[in-house]
């Protein structure tokens, strides 16, 4: 009986899925642990917003450098280094709301380290995954974020209850160390091939870092001397790139506001206990996991069966996801029960995840060689959304309190959810007008 070989690219995709899951366990874990510790210490909502948003300042600073580093020295190495750095920080830093400077510096460092992760992942996937598998591969990888967030929401409140907030940091550090060991053992660069179809398809060895004036084989049998020069100007003024950037901003504005403030919304806005909500509190993120993978498989089906072009597949899924999400976000504060809030937030986040089969895979469509760079640029915008959205939410809640609205009232939370709802409508229009699925960067 012949031996069945498991393709190495599947191993890479599974490891990147676990990678994003662990990263989001860390992010949700800090939000849960810090919220509980800060509320016990009487920290104000605006101060909580400042601490929760600090991560994103560091995250924003390292997105483009992360893409550059992955392009120059390889996404595989950069990914391992970033994981080791943030895991060590979690292991060593105490979670004490009174030690504001320590927490600020720690969250900045974790943000910087994790900022290298997604540009590196996109560089690795562009090297390993052929175009007809990209939608479902990227969707599976990014769905790890939502599975990690769901697992964090389900398990970590109980961990905090029985072992204290600091136990969350130690658990996250242990998960980071285990993933680093797996990546070190099983990850590798793709094998080098001189077959012209690899270059034409836009994946494989032709996307590996180019050193100096290394000569590359070309299709007519000759060779060319090619330096690793990144077309920064073309990337930064390109309208399809900006269509991705705008949608990345909106996606992460909605995601980070919900991720960081849903615990407060459940605890104080609806007067619910996270520990007593059971598995329902994980449903928004589990829904993202399901819909992200549905979007990837649907996109690849539409493209491979030639039902739609790559361009219209991206536009269709992006528009459907963002418009349904906008309706759910705007309706969210109208529901004052646990079931209603969980339903609306689940629909909003689920369809946002479906939309990732549009804008989030589009990096590899238009610029497979520079997927990490373009991802770094667009994820910088997404990170700025985290800074703006998370901190602005704290300010909006404080302003509502000044206007004599209690934090448990719908009026206090309405602007929090309406803003990302309208951003979804605007960004979907931008994507329809300016995006493309054609390769525009060689």
N, C-alpha and C positions, 0 to 999 in steps of 0.2 A: 504493500500500500504506500503510495507516494506521500512524502512529508508535506504537510500544509504549513506554509510559511506566512507569518503575520507581517504584512507590509510595514516597514519602519515608519512611514509617514503616519500610520494610524497610531503607533506608539507616541509619536511626537504630539499629535492632536490630543490624545488622552491626557498626556502629561500637562499640556497647556490648559486643558479643561480643569484639571486639579489645581493648577497654579492660580487661575482666576478665582476658583472657589475659595482657596485659602486666603487670598488677598481680601475678599469681601467678607469672610468670617472675621478678619481683623478689623475691617472698617465698621461693620455692624456691631461687633463686639465692643469697640471703644465707645460707640454711641450709646449702647445700652449701659455699660459699666459706668461711664462718666455721668450719664443722665441720672442714674440712681444715686451715685456718690455726691453729685453736685446738688441734687434736690435735698438730700439729707443734710448737706452743709449750708443750705439756704442761698445758693448762688442764683443771681438774677438771670432772667431769660436772655437778655442782651449779652451778658458775660458768657453764658453757655454757648450762644451763637458764635461768639468770637473764638472760643476754644475749639468748638467743633469745626469751624472753618479754617483753622490754622493749618491743618493737614494739606488743604488745597493750595495754599501759598507755596509750600515746598513742592507739591505735585506739579504745579504750573511751571516752576522754574526748571524742571528736569525733563519735560516732554520732548522738546526739540533737541536738547543735548542727548537725550536717550535715543532718539532716532538717528542722530549723527554717529553716536558710539556704536549702535547696532550695525550701521552701514559700514563703518570703518573696521571694527575688530570682531564683528559677528554677534548676532542676537543671542546665540546660545551662551556665550561667556558673560555678556552683560546681564542676562536674565538671572544667572546663578549668583553673580556678585550682588545684585540688588536685593535678592531674597535673603541672602546671608546678613546684609546690613540691617534691613528692617526687623528681622527676627531677633537679632542681638539687641536692638533698641528696646523691643517689647520685653525681652527677658530682664533687662537691667533697670528699667525706669519704674519708679513707684507711682501708683495712681492715687494721688492726694490732691483734691481740689484746691487746698490752701497753698500748694506749691505751684503757683501759676507759671512762673518762668521756666521751671523744669518741664512742665507739661507742654508749654509752647515750643520749647526747643526740641523735645522728643517728637511731637507731632510734625514739626517741620522736617526733621530728619527722616521720619517714616514716610512722609509725603515725597521728599526728594528721592528716596530709594524706590518707592513704588512707581514714581513717574517714569522710570526706565523700563518698566515691565511691559506695558502694552505696545510701545513702539518695537521693542525687541520681539515680542510675540508675532507681530505682523511681519517683521523681517523673516523670522524663522518659518512661518507658514507660507509666505510667498516663495521661499526656497524649496519647500517640501511638497506643497499641495498643487496639483494641476488645476487649470482653470475650471474644468467641469465639476470639481469637487469643492470649490472654494466657499460657496454660499453655506453649505451644510457644515463644512469644517470650521469656518469662522463662527457660525452660529452656535455650534457645539462648544467651541472654546469659550466664547463670551457668555454662553448660558451657565458656565461654571460660576460666574459672578452671582447669578441669581440663586443657584443652588446653595452657594456658600452663604448668601444673605438669608435664605430661608432656613438653613440649618442653624445659623447664628440666632435668628429670632426665636426658633423653637427651643434650643438647648441652653443658650447662654443666660437668660434670665434666671433659670433654676440654678445654674452654676454660681451666679452672683449671690443668690439667696442662701445657698448652703455653704459656699466657700469664700464669699466676699469678692468685691470688684477686682482685686489684684489677681485672682485666680484666672480671670479672662486673659490677661496679658501673658501669663505663663503658659496657658493652653495654646494661645496663638503662636508663641515662640516655638513651642514643641512641634506644632504642625508645620511651621516654616522650615525647621531643621529637617524634618522627615522628607518634605518635598525636595529640598536642596540635595539630599542624599540620592533620591530617585533620579533627579535630573542629571546629576553628576555621573551616575552609573549608566543610564540608558540613552541620554541625548547625544546626538552627533550632528555634524554637518552633512548635507546630502552628498552622495558620491559624484565625482566630476565626470561629465560625459561631453564629448565633442559633437554629439548629434545635433544638426541644425534645428530640428523640430523643438528642442528644449528652449532655445532662444526665441523661436517664433511664438511659442506658446506663452512665454513670459514666466517661466519658473525654472527651478533647478540650479545647476552649477553656475549658470550665467548671472545669477543674482548674488553669488558669494562675494565677500569683500575683495576688491581688486587692489593689488599691492603695487604701488609705484607705476612703472610703465610696462606692466605685465602684458605679454602678447596674447591675443585671443584669436581663435580660429573663427573665420567667417564662412558664410554659406558657399561661396564660390571656390573654397579650398585654400584661399590665401590667409593672411593674418593681418591684424591691425593692432597698433599700440594704443591702448586706452587707459587713461588715468581715471581715478575715482573722483571725478569732478561732479558735484551735485548742483543741478540747475536751480539754485535758490530763487532767482528772480522770476523764472517761469512758473515755479510752484506758487509763489506768493501773489502773483497777479492773475492767476488762472481762475476763471469763473466756475468751472466744475469743482475745483478744489474748494472754493468759497461756499459752494452749495453744500459740500460735506461739512465744512467748518460750522456753518450756521445751524445745521441739523444736529451736529454733535453738541453744540452749545445748548440747544433746547432740550435734547434728550437728557443730558447730564444735569441741567437745571432742575428738571422735574424729578429725576432719579435721586439726586443728592438731597433735595428738599424733603422728599418722602423718606429716604433712608435715615436721615439725621433727625427728623422731627416727628415721624410717625410714633416713636415711643412716647414723646411728650403729648402728641395729639390723643393717643389712646389713654394715657395716664391722667392727663389734666383736662384735655378738651372734652373727652367723653366720660371721665371719671371711671375708667376701667383699670384693672390690674393686669399687667403683662403676664404675671405668673399664673393668673386665673383664667386667661383667655385660651389656654391650651394651644392646640395646633392651628387655630384659625389665624393667629398673628403671622404665621409663616406663609399664608396663602398668596399674598401679593407677589412675593419673590418666587414661590414655586410656580405661579402662573407665568412669570417672566421666563423661567427655565423651559416650560412647555412651549410657549409661543415663540420663543427664540428659535428653538429647533424646528417647529412647524414652518416658520418663515424661511429657514435655510433649505429645508427639503422642498418646499413649494417653489422657491426661486430656482434651484437646480433643475427641478422637473420642467418648469416653464421654459428654461433656457435650453436644456438638452433635447427636449421634444420640439423645440422651435415654435412653441405656442406664442411666445413673445420674444422680442430681441432683449439683449442684456440691458439696454437702456430703459426700455419700457417695463421690464420686470422690476428693476430698481425703483423706478418712479411709482409703479402701482403699489408695491408693498410698503414703501415709505409713506405714501399718501394715506393709504388705508390705516396703517398703524397710528400715525400721528393724529388723524382727524377723530378716530374713535377715542383715542386717549384724551384728546382735548375735551370731548363731551363728558367723559367720566371725571376728569379733574374739576371741571366747572360745577358738576353736580355733587361732588364729594361732601362739601360742608352742609348740604341740605339734609344729609342722612345723619341722624343723631343716635343710632343704635350701633352695636358692635357689628352685626351682620351687614348693615348698610354700608358702614365705613370700610369694612373688609372687602365687600363686593366692589365698590367703586375704585378703591385703590388697587384691587386685583385686576380689574378691567383696564385701568389706566396704565399700570406697569406692564401688563401682559401685551397690550397692543403697541406700547413703545418698544418692547422687545421684538415684536413682529417687524416693526419699522427698521430695525437694525439690518435686516436682510436687504434693505435699500441702501442707506447711506454708509453703514459701517463696513460693508464688503466692497464698496465703491473705490476705496483706496487701491485695492489690488487690480481692479478693472482698468483704471486710468494710468496707474504708475506702479507696475509690479516690481520693478527694480528699486524704486524709492518708496515702497509701501510703508516702511518704518518712518521715513522722513515725513511723508504726508500725514501719517497717523499721529506723529509727534505734533505737527502743526495743528491739526484738528482737535487733538486731545488737549492741547493747551487751551483752546477755546472752551472745551468741555470742563476743564478744571477751573477756569475763570468763572464759569457758570456756578460751580460749587462754592467758590469764594463769595460771589455776589448773592446767590440764592440762599445759602445757609445763614449767612450773617444778616441779610435783609429780612429773613423770616423772624429772627430774634428781634430786630428793630420794629417790625410790623406788630408783633405781639406786645411789645412794650408800649408802642403808640396806642394800641387798642386799650391797654390798661389805663393810660392817661386819659383816654376818651370815655372812661368809666364803663368799658366793656369788660366783663369777666372773661378770663382765659377759657372758661368752659362754654362760652357762648359761640354760636355759629358766626356771628358778626366778626369776632376776633380772628377767625380762621379763613373767612371767605377770600380776602385778598391774597392769602398765602397760596391758595390753590387756583385762583382765577388767573394769576400772572402766568404760570407755566401752561395753562390751558390755551390762552391766546397766543403764546409763543409757538405752540404746536401748530396752530393754524397758519401763522406767518411763515414758519420754516418749511412747511409742506409746500406752500406756494413757490418759495424760492427753489426748492429741489425740482419741482415740475418744470420751472422755467430754465434752469441753468445746468442741471446735471447731465451726464452722459455715461454710457457703459463702454465706450470705445477707449482703446489704449491711446493715450496722447503724450506719454513720456517714454522714450526708448531707453 
